[in-house]
Each structure stands twice: as structure tokens, then as C-alpha cells.
């Protein structure tokens, strides 16, 4: 599981138990898995409840590699690259260790993806920098 998704995993579980949204169970969702090397790839994920005599209900997740022919970069909300797919690694000709060992902002690799805004602070009058990311969600 990519680190950014792993960090939010407990939140996803707690939200499910708090709000009980049934749309998560027994339907196919797109997500990401990760090889031991750190390379991510898209998967189809199905989560099913399974009755258990010991623990009332257990949840089992089943994954299947997606057939989609895309490459991916997962970033955090600040644009720092968290995970990257094999095709992007090949295209950039950089080892995966480079991304694991350094905090690389996405705008370094794809500057067209973000817009920088420099408004004046109302109190101090100094310029501030904000970066807006163009987000695509399939």
C-alpha cells in the first residue's frame, strides 16, 4: 500500500464504522498497491464482510491488477511526491530510491501542473506564495 494511503487507512476504516456507508462493501473500487521495491500500480479492490464465529464480522479485501495503461504519481496535499509508477521512473531515468530519499515537489517534475499565486498579505504588506494544483480525479 502506498504510504500516503496507508496513513489514511485508519481514517477510512473509522469513517466507515462511524457513518456506515454501504457503498464501500461488495463493489469494485480503484486504488493503488505497491511492490516491495516501492513502485505503485493501479488495482481494483473489492471489500466483503465475512461472518466469523470468533469476531462477529471480518472484512476481506480482494485486489486484482487493473488493466489501465496509465502512469501515476501520488502526491500529498502540498505536492510532495509520495509514490510513483514504473513508467514514470523509466521516463525520468531516475531510481525509485531517489524519490524515497528526497522530498521532491511535483512542480519540479511537472511545472505546468501548478499555478503560483503571489498576493500581498493584508497585515504585513509582504508578498506570500501559494501554489494551486490542478487536480484530476477519474
KOLPA-172389 format. One record per residue: residue in three letters; x, y, z of N, C-alpha, C, CB in turn. Coordinates in nm, 4 decimals, always signed. Glycine has a CB too. Layout:
<recs>
{'ALA',{X,Y,Z},{X,Y,Z},{X,Y,Z},{X,Y,Z}}
...
</recs>
This chain:
<recs>
{'UNK',{+0.0853,-0.1173,+0.0000},{+0.0000,+0.0000,+0.0000},{+0.0904,+0.1242,+0.0000},{-0.0973,-0.0005,+0.1235}}
{'UNK',{+0.0637,+0.2197,-0.0891},{+0.1440,+0.3420,-0.0879},{+0.1351,+0.4113,+0.0489},{+0.0974,+0.4382,-0.2000}}
{'UNK',{+0.2456,+0.4717,+0.0951},{+0.2479,+0.5317,+0.2290},{+0.1354,+0.6316,+0.2556},{+0.3787,+0.6000,+0.2500}}
{'UNK',{+0.1040,+0.7162,+0.1591},{+0.0000,+0.8167,+0.1808},{-0.1364,+0.7516,+0.2041},{-0.0071,+0.9121,+0.0613}}
{'UNK',{-0.1652,+0.6450,+0.1308},{-0.2909,+0.5724,+0.1503},{-0.2864,+0.4979,+0.2836},{-0.3167,+0.4733,+0.0328}}
{'UNK',{-0.1713,+0.4415,+0.3165},{-0.1567,+0.3703,+0.4444},{-0.1812,+0.4638,+0.5626},{-0.0163,+0.3076,+0.4554}}
{'UNK',{-0.1325,+0.5889,+0.5529},{-0.1537,+0.6859,+0.6607},{-0.3017,+0.7167,+0.6800},{-0.0773,+0.8149,+0.6317}}
{'UNK',{-0.3779,+0.7133,+0.5735},{-0.5205,+0.7475,+0.5806},{-0.6093,+0.6240,+0.6009},{-0.5625,+0.8204,+0.4533}}
{'UNK',{-0.5513,+0.5061,+0.5977},{-0.6280,+0.3825,+0.6041},{-0.7144,+0.3753,+0.7301},{-0.5344,+0.2630,+0.5987}}
{'UNK',{-0.6558,+0.4059,+0.8448},{-0.7321,+0.4002,+0.9698},{-0.8487,+0.4991,+0.9671},{-0.6405,+0.4296,+1.0901}}
{'UNK',{-0.8260,+0.6173,+0.9093},{-0.9324,+0.7167,+0.8940},{-1.0459,+0.6601,+0.8088},{-0.8772,+0.8464,+0.8306}}
{'UNK',{-1.0110,+0.5899,+0.6995},{-1.1129,+0.5302,+0.6131},{-1.1970,+0.4288,+0.6910},{-1.0471,+0.4627,+0.4910}}
{'UNK',{-1.1303,+0.3466,+0.7702},{-1.2000,+0.2445,+0.8488},{-1.2907,+0.3094,+0.9530},{-1.0987,+0.1505,+0.9173}}
{'UNK',{-1.2379,+0.4077,+1.0257},{-1.3175,+0.4756,+1.1282},{-1.4375,+0.5474,+1.0669},{-1.2307,+0.5755,+1.2053}}
{'UNK',{-1.4191,+0.6074,+0.9502},{-1.5301,+0.6745,+0.8815},{-1.6376,+0.5741,+0.8425},{-1.4796,+0.7492,+0.7565}}
{'UNK',{-1.5945,+0.4575,+0.7969},{-1.6919,+0.3549,+0.7593},{-1.7758,+0.3150,+0.8808},{-1.6203,+0.2308,+0.6998}}
{'UNK',{-1.7101,+0.2887,+0.9937},{-1.7846,+0.2458,+1.1119},{-1.8680,+0.3587,+1.1714},{-1.6893,+0.1919,+1.2167}}
{'UNK',{-1.8230,+0.4814,+1.1558},{-1.8966,+0.5955,+1.2095},{-2.0214,+0.6260,+1.1265},{-1.8063,+0.7184,+1.2151}}
{'UNK',{-2.0055,+0.6258,+0.9934},{-2.1166,+0.6648,+0.9060},{-2.1849,+0.5460,+0.8388},{-2.0670,+0.7598,+0.8002}}
{'UNK',{-2.1179,+0.4288,+0.8368},{-2.1784,+0.3069,+0.7836},{-2.2201,+0.3127,+0.6375},{-2.2959,+0.2731,+0.8640}}
{'UNK',{-2.1404,+0.3783,+0.5552},{-2.1761,+0.3887,+0.4132},{-2.1568,+0.2542,+0.3446},{-2.0914,+0.4977,+0.3429}}
{'UNK',{-2.2645,+0.1962,+0.3021},{-2.2615,+0.0631,+0.2423},{-2.2031,+0.0606,+0.1014},{-2.3998,+0.0069,+0.2393}}
{'UNK',{-2.1839,+0.1740,+0.0400},{-2.1332,+0.1756,-0.0977},{-1.9909,+0.1212,-0.1073},{-2.1376,+0.3171,-0.1533}}
{'UNK',{-1.9227,+0.1120,+0.0066},{-1.7859,+0.0620,+0.0078},{-1.7827,-0.0903,-0.0062},{-1.7150,+0.1048,+0.1366}}
{'UNK',{-1.8779,-0.1575,+0.0566},{-1.8784,-0.3034,+0.0570},{-1.9354,-0.3603,-0.0721},{-1.9577,-0.3551,+0.1753}}
{'UNK',{-1.8785,-0.4722,-0.1133},{-1.9282,-0.5527,-0.2256},{-1.9312,-0.4795,-0.3592},{-2.0654,-0.6014,-0.1945}}
{'UNK',{-1.8555,-0.3737,-0.3734},{-1.8456,-0.3075,-0.5035},{-1.6987,-0.2814,-0.5342},{-1.9274,-0.1744,-0.5056}}
{'UNK',{-1.6689,-0.2698,-0.6607},{-1.5311,-0.2552,-0.7065},{-1.4885,-0.1081,-0.6989},{-1.5158,-0.3091,-0.8512}}
{'UNK',{-1.3721,-0.0843,-0.6397},{-1.3153,+0.0499,-0.6280},{-1.1748,+0.0491,-0.6860},{-1.3138,+0.0978,-0.4799}}
{'UNK',{-1.1357,+0.1609,-0.7448},{-0.9996,+0.1720,-0.7948},{-0.9102,+0.2264,-0.6840},{-0.9937,+0.2629,-0.9205}}
{'UNK',{-0.7933,+0.1675,-0.6694},{-0.6979,+0.2123,-0.5695},{-0.5581,+0.1807,-0.6207},{-0.7243,+0.1450,-0.4311}}
{'UNK',{-0.4608,+0.1803,-0.5302},{-0.3234,+0.1504,-0.5672},{-0.2646,+0.0487,-0.4719},{-0.2386,+0.2773,-0.5686}}
{'UNK',{-0.1767,-0.0333,-0.5247},{-0.0969,-0.1254,-0.4443},{+0.0488,-0.0902,-0.4719},{-0.1287,-0.2777,-0.4783}}
{'UNK',{+0.1387,-0.1510,-0.3946},{+0.2792,-0.1171,-0.4096},{+0.3643,-0.2426,-0.3996},{+0.3218,-0.0144,-0.3040}}
{'UNK',{+0.4579,-0.2553,-0.4913},{+0.5558,-0.3632,-0.4823},{+0.6522,-0.3359,-0.3678},{+0.6327,-0.3791,-0.6153}}
{'UNK',{+0.7249,-0.4361,-0.3250},{+0.8253,-0.4177,-0.2191},{+0.9308,-0.3153,-0.2592},{+0.8928,-0.5513,-0.1859}}
{'UNK',{+0.9516,-0.3002,-0.3885},{+1.0511,-0.2041,-0.4384},{+1.0059,-0.0595,-0.4210},{+1.0804,-0.2307,-0.5854}}
{'UNK',{+0.8754,-0.0377,-0.3949},{+0.8219,+0.0969,-0.3787},{+0.7477,+0.1487,-0.5001},{+0.9317,+0.1901,-0.3459}}
{'UNK',{+0.7446,+0.0718,-0.6068},{+0.6733,+0.1108,-0.7287},{+0.5238,+0.0838,-0.7083},{+0.7281,+0.0330,-0.8541}}
{'UNK',{+0.4388,+0.1818,-0.7460},{+0.2936,+0.1636,-0.7321},{+0.2325,+0.1164,-0.8635},{+0.2264,+0.2949,-0.6867}}
{'UNK',{+0.1156,+0.0546,-0.8519},{+0.0398,+0.0134,-0.9700},{-0.1086,+0.0160,-0.9344},{+0.0836,-0.1292,-1.0195}}
{'UNK',{-0.1937,+0.0407,-1.0353},{-0.3375,+0.0503,-1.0076},{-0.3995,-0.0874,-0.9869},{-0.4090,+0.1228,-1.1220}}
{'UNK',{-0.4973,-0.0931,-0.8966},{-0.5686,-0.2176,-0.8700},{-0.7184,-0.1909,-0.8595},{-0.5164,-0.2839,-0.7408}}
{'UNK',{-0.7943,-0.2960,-0.8790},{-0.9372,-0.2945,-0.8495},{-0.9521,-0.3653,-0.7152},{-1.0237,-0.3647,-0.9646}}
{'UNK',{-1.0259,-0.3032,-0.6256},{-1.0384,-0.3519,-0.4885},{-1.1849,-0.3780,-0.4559},{-0.9779,-0.2506,-0.3885}}
{'UNK',{-1.2111,-0.4957,-0.3989},{-1.3450,-0.5288,-0.3508},{-1.3316,-0.5677,-0.2036},{-1.4108,-0.6453,-0.4361}}
{'UNK',{-1.4155,-0.5077,-0.1191},{-1.4149,-0.5384,+0.0242},{-1.5456,-0.6090,+0.0577},{-1.3968,-0.4082,+0.1111}}
{'UNK',{-1.5325,-0.7256,+0.1204},{-1.6506,-0.8060,+0.1537},{-1.6534,-0.8368,+0.3027},{-1.6523,-0.9369,+0.0721}}
{'UNK',{-1.7722,-0.8290,+0.3635},{-1.7847,-0.8729,+0.5030},{-1.8000,-1.0256,+0.5063},{-1.9068,-0.8030,+0.5732}}
{'UNK',{-1.7340,-1.0878,+0.6009},{-1.7409,-1.2331,+0.6144},{-1.7764,-1.2648,+0.7593},{-1.6055,-1.3015,+0.5724}}
{'UNK',{-1.8881,-1.3351,+0.7828},{-1.9239,-1.3717,+0.9207},{-1.8159,-1.4598,+0.9833},{-2.0600,-1.4448,+0.9237}}
{'UNK',{-1.7927,-1.4395,+1.1119},{-1.6919,-1.5163,+1.1831},{-1.7485,-1.5538,+1.3188},{-1.5589,-1.4363,+1.1974}}
{'UNK',{-1.7292,-1.6772,+1.3607},{-1.7786,-1.7207,+1.4908},{-1.7004,-1.6541,+1.6043},{-1.7697,-1.8734,+1.5027}}
{'UNK',{-1.5736,-1.6235,+1.5808},{-1.4898,-1.5622,+1.6832},{-1.5104,-1.4110,+1.6941},{-1.3448,-1.5916,+1.6543}}
{'UNK',{-1.5108,-1.3433,+1.5810},{-1.5052,-1.1968,+1.5816},{-1.6283,-1.1302,+1.5212},{-1.3837,-1.1511,+1.5074}}
{'UNK',{-1.7419,-1.1941,+1.5242},{-1.8647,-1.1419,+1.4631},{-1.8498,-1.1274,+1.3113},{-1.9015,-1.0063,+1.5255}}
{'UNK',{-1.7857,-1.0199,+1.2665},{-1.7673,-0.9994,+1.1227},{-1.6214,-0.9610,+1.0967},{-1.8647,-0.8890,+1.0684}}
{'UNK',{-1.5662,-1.0202,+0.9924},{-1.4338,-0.9814,+0.9447},{-1.4526,-0.9212,+0.8059},{-1.3338,-1.1042,+0.9419}}
{'UNK',{-1.3584,-0.8393,+0.7645},{-1.3633,-0.7785,+0.6323},{-1.2425,-0.8255,+0.5529},{-1.3670,-0.6232,+0.6416}}
{'UNK',{-1.2705,-0.8698,+0.4319},{-1.1647,-0.9203,+0.3451},{-1.1576,-0.8320,+0.2219},{-1.1893,-1.0690,+0.3059}}
{'UNK',{-1.0369,-0.7874,+0.1902},{-1.0153,-0.7089,+0.0693},{-0.9508,-0.7957,-0.0369},{-0.9281,-0.5853,+0.0985}}
{'UNK',{-1.0066,-0.7936,-0.1557},{-0.9509,-0.8692,-0.2681},{-0.9086,-0.7698,-0.3754},{-1.0545,-0.9730,-0.3248}}
{'UNK',{-0.7863,-0.7878,-0.4253},{-0.7380,-0.6956,-0.5269},{-0.7007,-0.7700,-0.6542},{-0.6184,-0.6168,-0.4748}}
{'UNK',{-0.7148,-0.6993,-0.7640},{-0.6746,-0.7505,-0.8948},{-0.6082,-0.6346,-0.9676},{-0.7978,-0.8088,-0.9768}}
{'UNK',{-0.4952,-0.6596,-1.0269},{-0.4251,-0.5538,-1.1001},{-0.5162,-0.4984,-1.2092},{-0.2924,-0.6071,-1.1614}}
{'UNK',{-0.5203,-0.3674,-1.2202},{-0.6037,-0.3000,-1.3198},{-0.5420,-0.3128,-1.4584},{-0.6225,-0.1518,-1.2835}}
{'UNK',{-0.6274,-0.3125,-1.5588},{-0.5818,-0.3190,-1.6974},{-0.5497,-0.1812,-1.7537},{-0.6867,-0.3863,-1.7835}}
{'UNK',{-0.5712,-0.0762,-1.6764},{-0.5498,+0.0598,-1.7260},{-0.4028,+0.0817,-1.7616},{-0.5952,+0.1634,-1.6213}}
{'UNK',{-0.3837,+0.1457,-1.8740},{-0.2496,+0.1685,-1.9257},{-0.2086,+0.3140,-1.9018},{-0.2425,+0.1339,-2.0763}}
{'UNK',{-0.2038,+0.3547,-1.7751},{-0.1648,+0.4894,-1.7367},{-0.0452,+0.4801,-1.6433},{-0.2829,+0.5655,-1.6694}}
{'UNK',{+0.0200,+0.5917,-1.6247},{+0.1274,+0.6005,-1.5252},{+0.0822,+0.6987,-1.4186},{+0.2644,+0.6453,-1.5901}}
{'UNK',{+0.1334,+0.6837,-1.2968},{+0.0809,+0.7582,-1.1833},{+0.1902,+0.8184,-1.0965},{-0.0058,+0.6692,-1.1000}}
{'UNK',{+0.1569,+0.9350,-1.0411},{+0.2357,+0.9972,-0.9348},{+0.1353,+1.0356,-0.8268},{+0.3194,+1.1237,-0.9869}}
{'UNK',{+0.1565,+0.9874,-0.7059},{+0.0700,+1.0238,-0.5935},{+0.1445,+1.1291,-0.5118},{+0.0322,+0.8976,-0.5051}}
{'UNK',{+0.0758,+1.2406,-0.4836},{+0.1369,+1.3462,-0.4019},{+0.0515,+1.3710,-0.2777},{+0.1532,+1.4776,-0.4840}}
{'UNK',{+0.1128,+1.4320,-0.1786},{+0.0345,+1.4763,-0.0634},{-0.0302,+1.6095,-0.0976},{+0.1231,+1.4885,+0.0646}}
{'UNK',{-0.1013,+1.6686,-0.0016},{-0.1752,+1.7923,-0.0285},{-0.0839,+1.9114,-0.0577},{-0.2641,+1.8251,+0.0892}}
{'UNK',{+0.0453,+1.8986,-0.0269},{+0.1405,+2.0064,-0.0556},{+0.2169,+1.9843,-0.1857},{+0.2387,+2.0201,+0.0586}}
{'UNK',{+0.1856,+1.8759,-0.2559},{+0.2522,+1.8491,-0.3827},{+0.3795,+1.7675,-0.3709},{+0.2833,+1.9766,-0.4495}}
{'UNK',{+0.4127,+1.7193,-0.2497},{+0.5315,+1.6348,-0.2336},{+0.5018,+1.4956,-0.2868},{+0.5759,+1.6281,-0.0846}}
{'UNK',{+0.5912,+1.4452,-0.3697},{+0.5701,+1.3131,-0.4298},{+0.5811,+1.2058,-0.3229},{+0.6720,+1.2868,-0.5434}}
{'UNK',{+0.4751,+1.1253,-0.3122},{+0.4704,+1.0157,-0.2157},{+0.5049,+0.8837,-0.2827},{+0.3320,+1.0073,-0.1502}}
{'UNK',{+0.4455,+0.8592,-0.3996},{+0.4627,+0.7311,-0.4681},{+0.4604,+0.7556,-0.6185},{+0.3517,+0.6290,-0.4263}}
{'UNK',{+0.5192,+0.6605,-0.6912},{+0.5343,+0.6797,-0.8354},{+0.5303,+0.5443,-0.9057},{+0.6666,+0.7543,-0.8677}}
{'UNK',{+0.4780,+0.5413,-1.0282},{+0.4669,+0.4152,-1.1011},{+0.5912,+0.3907,-1.1875},{+0.3404,+0.4152,-1.1886}}
{'UNK',{+0.6044,+0.2685,-1.2339},{+0.7233,+0.2234,-1.3064},{+0.7480,+0.3033,-1.4342},{+0.7100,+0.0763,-1.3403}}
{'UNK',{+0.6413,+0.3340,-1.5083},{+0.6583,+0.4070,-1.6335},{+0.7157,+0.5459,-1.6124},{+0.5266,+0.4174,-1.7054}}
{'UNK',{+0.6767,+0.6119,-1.5041},{+0.7299,+0.7451,-1.4741},{+0.8775,+0.7339,-1.4366},{+0.6494,+0.8125,-1.3595}}
{'UNK',{+0.9114,+0.6319,-1.3590},{+1.0512,+0.6077,-1.3220},{+1.1344,+0.5868,-1.4489},{+1.0633,+0.4840,-1.2272}}
{'UNK',{+1.0823,+0.5070,-1.5414},{+1.1538,+0.4802,-1.6667},{+1.1688,+0.6066,-1.7503},{+1.0809,+0.3727,-1.7477}}
{'UNK',{+1.0620,+0.6850,-1.7558},{+1.0634,+0.8084,-1.8343},{+1.1654,+0.9089,-1.7787},{+0.9232,+0.8712,-1.8365}}
{'UNK',{+1.1703,+0.9231,-1.6463},{+1.2617,+1.0179,-1.5833},{+1.4045,+0.9653,-1.5714},{+1.2105,+1.0541,-1.4469}}
{'UNK',{+1.4202,+0.8332,-1.5907},{+1.5506,+0.7680,-1.5776},{+1.6152,+0.7944,-1.4409},{+1.6437,+0.8155,-1.6886}}
{'UNK',{+1.5315,+0.7863,-1.3385},{+1.5772,+0.8028,-1.2007},{+1.5398,+0.6784,-1.1216},{+1.5159,+0.9306,-1.1357}}
{'UNK',{+1.6222,+0.6352,-1.0282},{+1.5860,+0.5181,-0.9462},{+1.4765,+0.5554,-0.8461},{+1.7109,+0.4625,-0.8712}}
{'UNK',{+1.3974,+0.4571,-0.8066},{+1.2910,+0.4801,-0.7084},{+1.3507,+0.5313,-0.5771},{+1.2101,+0.3499,-0.6839}}
{'UNK',{+1.4725,+0.4920,-0.5461},{+1.5376,+0.5367,-0.4223},{+1.5528,+0.6888,-0.4184},{+1.6752,+0.4702,-0.4078}}
{'UNK',{+1.5656,+0.7521,-0.5336},{+1.5760,+0.8974,-0.5395},{+1.4523,+0.9630,-0.4787},{+1.5952,+0.9440,-0.6844}}
{'UNK',{+1.3345,+0.9082,-0.5073},{+1.2096,+0.9645,-0.4567},{+1.1855,+0.9270,-0.3104},{+1.0927,+0.9175,-0.5423}}
{'UNK',{+1.2401,+0.8131,-0.2686},{+1.2250,+0.7729,-0.1289},{+1.3163,+0.8539,-0.0376},{+1.2545,+0.6239,-0.1132}}
{'UNK',{+1.4341,+0.8896,-0.0866},{+1.5345,+0.9567,-0.0043},{+1.5212,+1.1086,-0.0030},{+1.6711,+0.9198,-0.0524}}
{'UNK',{+1.4464,+1.1650,-0.0986},{+1.4327,+1.3100,-0.1080},{+1.2852,+1.3484,-0.1109},{+1.5050,+1.3637,-0.2334}}
{'UNK',{+1.2544,+1.4634,-0.0560},{+1.1181,+1.5161,-0.0657},{+1.1109,+1.6002,-0.1926},{+1.0788,+1.6010,+0.0621}}
{'UNK',{+1.0579,+1.5413,-0.2981},{+1.0539,+1.6067,-0.4287},{+0.9143,+1.6635,-0.4531},{+1.0932,+1.5075,-0.5415}}
{'UNK',{+0.9030,+1.7946,-0.4715},{+0.7722,+1.8519,-0.5053},{+0.7379,+1.8232,-0.6515},{+0.7709,+2.0045,-0.4788}}
{'UNK',{+0.6122,+1.7972,-0.6787},{+0.5664,+1.7650,-0.8139},{+0.5987,+1.8769,-0.9126},{+0.4161,+1.7380,-0.8136}}
{'UNK',{+0.5994,+2.0040,-0.8656},{+0.6232,+2.1144,-0.9572},{+0.7657,+2.1146,-1.0122},{+0.5951,+2.2455,-0.8879}}
{'UNK',{+0.8563,+2.0416,-0.9497},{+0.9922,+2.0273,-1.0026},{+0.9886,+1.9422,-1.1294},{+1.0871,+1.9637,-0.8963}}
{'UNK',{+0.9064,+1.8391,-1.1287},{+0.8988,+1.7467,-1.2423},{+0.8001,+1.7951,-1.3476},{+0.8592,+1.6074,-1.1946}}
{'UNK',{+0.6866,+1.8464,-1.3039},{+0.5816,+1.8908,-1.3956},{+0.5388,+2.0325,-1.3563},{+0.4591,+1.7925,-1.3934}}
{'UNK',{+0.6154,+2.1335,-1.3932},{+0.5819,+2.2701,-1.3500},{+0.4485,+2.3202,-1.4062},{+0.6922,+2.3652,-1.3915}}
{'UNK',{+0.4053,+2.2662,-1.5202},{+0.2785,+2.3084,-1.5797},{+0.1579,+2.2667,-1.4966},{+0.2658,+2.2516,-1.7189}}
{'UNK',{+0.1781,+2.1763,-1.4030},{+0.0680,+2.1226,-1.3238},{+0.0198,+2.2192,-1.2169},{+0.1095,+1.9937,-1.2596}}
{'UNK',{+0.1024,+2.3144,-1.1813},{+0.0620,+2.4041,-1.0735},{+0.0744,+2.5501,-1.1135},{+0.1450,+2.3777,-0.9498}}
{'UNK',{-0.0005,+2.6310,-1.0450},{-0.0019,+2.7747,-1.0666},{+0.0394,+2.8413,-0.9357},{-0.1431,+2.8245,-1.1146}}
{'UNK',{+0.1314,+2.9333,-0.9441},{+0.1772,+3.0019,-0.8243},{+0.1125,+3.1396,-0.8189},{+0.3321,+3.0130,-0.8217}}
{'UNK',{+0.0564,+3.1712,-0.7041},{-0.0105,+3.2992,-0.6833},{+0.0677,+3.3746,-0.5762},{-0.1615,+3.2798,-0.6417}}
{'UNK',{+0.0941,+3.5030,-0.5973},{+0.1715,+3.5806,-0.5006},{+0.0935,+3.7050,-0.4568},{+0.3078,+3.6212,-0.5607}}
{'UNK',{-0.0095,+3.6874,-0.3760},{-0.0836,+3.8043,-0.3265},{-0.0092,+3.8720,-0.2110},{-0.2250,+3.7626,-0.2808}}
{'UNK',{-0.0458,+3.9944,-0.1835},{+0.0120,+4.0671,-0.0687},{-0.0648,+4.0319,+0.0579},{+0.0092,+4.2214,-0.0926}}
{'UNK',{+0.0084,+4.0115,+0.1652},{-0.0519,+3.9876,+0.2956},{-0.1197,+4.1164,+0.3406},{+0.0546,+3.9400,+0.4002}}
{'UNK',{-0.2455,+4.1069,+0.3833},{-0.3231,+4.2240,+0.4224},{-0.2641,+4.2965,+0.5440},{-0.4656,+4.1828,+0.4520}}
{'UNK',{-0.1982,+4.2222,+0.6313},{-0.1445,+4.2801,+0.7540},{-0.0032,+4.3346,+0.7331},{-0.1444,+4.1760,+0.8656}}
{'UNK',{+0.0864,+4.2495,+0.6791},{+0.2277,+4.2882,+0.6682},{+0.2602,+4.3603,+0.5379},{+0.3152,+4.1661,+0.6804}}
{'UNK',{+0.1776,+4.3396,+0.4340},{+0.2052,+4.4009,+0.3039},{+0.3089,+4.3260,+0.2227},{+0.2506,+4.5418,+0.3228}}
{'UNK',{+0.3626,+4.2150,+0.2771},{+0.4632,+4.1382,+0.2052},{+0.3969,+4.0369,+0.1125},{+0.5572,+4.0671,+0.3034}}
{'UNK',{+0.4707,+4.0020,+0.0074},{+0.4199,+3.9015,-0.0866},{+0.4221,+3.7646,-0.0215},{+0.5030,+3.9004,-0.2170}}
{'UNK',{+0.3158,+3.6857,-0.0437},{+0.3084,+3.5479,+0.0037},{+0.2960,+3.4580,-0.1181},{+0.1882,+3.5269,+0.1026}}
{'UNK',{+0.3437,+3.3381,-0.1054},{+0.3379,+3.2449,-0.2177},{+0.2409,+3.1323,-0.1860},{+0.4780,+3.1883,-0.2497}}
{'UNK',{+0.1476,+3.1093,-0.2752},{+0.0550,+2.9977,-0.2659},{+0.0651,+2.9192,-0.3948},{-0.0910,+3.0459,-0.2398}}
{'UNK',{+0.0628,+2.7891,-0.3836},{+0.0663,+2.7046,-0.5022},{-0.0655,+2.6327,-0.5133},{+0.1838,+2.6042,-0.4971}}
{'UNK',{-0.1282,+2.6432,-0.6297},{-0.2546,+2.5738,-0.6562},{-0.2249,+2.4601,-0.7511},{-0.3634,+2.6704,-0.7155}}
{'UNK',{-0.2723,+2.3419,-0.7165},{-0.2503,+2.2264,-0.8010},{-0.3760,+2.1955,-0.8795},{-0.2075,+2.1055,-0.7181}}
{'UNK',{-0.3562,+2.1650,-1.0050},{-0.4652,+2.1247,-1.0921},{-0.4889,+1.9765,-1.0635},{-0.4324,+2.1517,-1.2456}}
{'UNK',{-0.5981,+1.9425,-1.0014},{-0.6225,+1.8050,-0.9592},{-0.7178,+1.7371,-1.0541},{-0.6774,+1.8005,-0.8172}}
{'UNK',{-0.6801,+1.6171,-1.0959},{-0.7675,+1.5387,-1.1810},{-0.8105,+1.4165,-1.1019},{-0.6971,+1.4986,-1.3146}}
{'UNK',{-0.9384,+1.3911,-1.1021},{-0.9893,+1.2739,-1.0334},{-1.0764,+1.1960,-1.1303},{-1.0685,+1.3131,-0.9055}}
{'UNK',{-1.0321,+1.0746,-1.1595},{-1.1033,+0.9920,-1.2565},{-1.2236,+0.9396,-1.1946},{-1.0193,+0.8797,-1.3088}}
</recs>
